[in-house]
């Protein structure tokens, strides 16, 4: 099966210590991957420089996973600064005041603002410890997603297990669903608690899947990425 290198449904998380390691991994992956996620953990290791290198020099799409949360004016200022780098996706916490401020900051750019619902590494016990209101986790995710989208988010980050319900929301029409917590069949779950395979995630209405360790810990990262793309294409 021939695969197009432009299939950007797979986003590879460059969760490595610094930009040098990130660039080395991107070189290994080559044309197999066209979309990368750069997270908060690499921000002090040259993350923005890496984002610019991959975007401007290699033509890759970039998802900056900062999960911003602050008062509205600060979020707006931060997003306005990031929007000048011509990146593709940026995460903020899905609280309506944060989303509205981020959209103001992104005005005039092509930067898509994605709202975080509830982190995929959390379960009900974690929410209890954080004094988050009672209720089933999927119901809370659905409510947070609806509120983020209603506030103007271009899409949401959510577990693949809640994607189908989010896709069915009236507010989700024409919006993006991007999901971490995706593990190829047989892969180690790591710190993720709400997971699905790539095929299950797409069947549930997900637009992009984010995969990190199962690719960059593989003996042949490019082959691991191509195997996921083959599963998506099938």
Secondary structure, 3 states (H helix, E strand, C coil): CCCCCCCCCEEEECCCCCHHHHHHHHHHHHHHCCEEEEEHHHHHHCHHHHHHHHHHHCCCEEEEEEEECCCHHHHHHHHHHHHCCCCCEEEEECCHHHHHHHHHHHCCCCCEEEEECCCCCCCHHHHHHCCCCCCCHHHHHHHHHHHHHHCCCCEEECCHHHHHHHHCCHHHCCCEEEECCECCCCCCCCCCCCCECHHHHHHCCCCEEEECHHHHCCCCHHHHHHHHHHHHHC
